[in-house]
Amino acid sequence: MPRPRVRVMFDHMFRNALSTLIVQSTLTAGTTVLSVASLSFLGLGGQSPMPEWGAMMSGGRNFIGVNFHLPLFPGLAVSVMVLAFNLLGDELRDLLDQRACPKMARKWTTFSRW
């Protein structure tokens, strides 16, 4: 019994595009965190009662000589968050790459079959 063309295209295209979409979304999440923190540092982010890492760094830069930890810890938090998203994307790319390990990639993408 032949399979419909749409189903064949969906199976092959979805399986090959899924890993790329997942990895790209994790890398974009890291870039988004960095962009939001940068805009908040410049004063273009959320308003005053909303806690944001960029605003915390901007507020603490005036007191860096007295309390160095005020801008340090929000900056470390941004760095760790961006690094975590990038490492997650890298590990997902390694896990879902069909050329590197076809058996493992097939295991994670079998849900596209009906």
N, C-alpha and C positions, 0 to 999 in steps of 0.2 A: 504494500500500500504506500504510494508516494506521499511525501510530506508537502504541505503547501509551501510556496516560495517565501511567503512572508514569515512563516515559522522558521524556515532554514536561515533566512537572513537575520532574524531576531536572535536565534541561538548563536550563530557565529559572530555577529557584530556585537551583541551584548556581552558575550564572554570575553572578547578581546578588548572591549572598551571599558569594562567594569573596573579593572585594576587601574587603568589610567585615570579614570574619574575619581576613584577613591584617593589615590595618591595626590592628585592635583588639588582635591578639596582640603586635604590635611596641610599641604604646603601653603595654600591660600589662607587657611585659618591662621597660620603663623604670621603671614604678611599683614593680615587684618589686625591682629593684636598689636603689632608694631606700629601700624598706621594710626590706630586709635590712640595709642600712648603718645605718639608724636604730636598729633593734633591737640590732644589734651595738654601736653606740655606747653604748647604755644598759646593755650587759652582758647582754642577753638573746639574743645570737646564739650562734655556735659557741664551743667551748671553747678554751682557751689556745693549744695548738699550731697551731690552724687560723688561717691569716692571713685577716683580713677588714678591709675598708677602714674600717668603722665602729670596730672595735676599735683600729686604728692611729690614728685620729683621737682616740679617747678616751685612749689611752695617751700621745699626744703633747701633749695640752692642758696637762699639768702642766709641760712644758718649753717652752712657747710663747715665753717671754721669752728663752731661751737659744738654742734651735734652732727657729726658726719654721717650718722646712720639714717637721718631723715631722707635724703635722696638716694642713699645706697641701697636700702632694702627694696623699695619699689623698682629701682633699676635692675636689681638682681632678679626680682620676680618677673619682670618683662623678659629678660634674657633667658631665664629658665623656661618660661612658657613657650617662647619662640623656638628654643632648642628642642623642647619636648615635642612640639608639633612637627618639626623637621625630622627628628629621629623616628617618630611614629610613621611619617610618610615614607621614609627610607626603608624601614622594616616592612611596611605593607607592600612596598614595591618589590622587595626581595621575596616576600612570601607569595605574592600573586603573580610573579613573573613566570610565564609559561615556558619561556625558553630556557631558564636556568634549572627549574625543577618541574617537569611536566606533571609528575604524579601529585605533588603537593598543590599545584595550581588547579589541577582538575578536581581535587578534593574540595577546594574552597569555592569553585564556581559551578558545581553540579546542580545547584538549586535553580539554574536557568532552564533545566530540562523539566518537562512536565510529567 
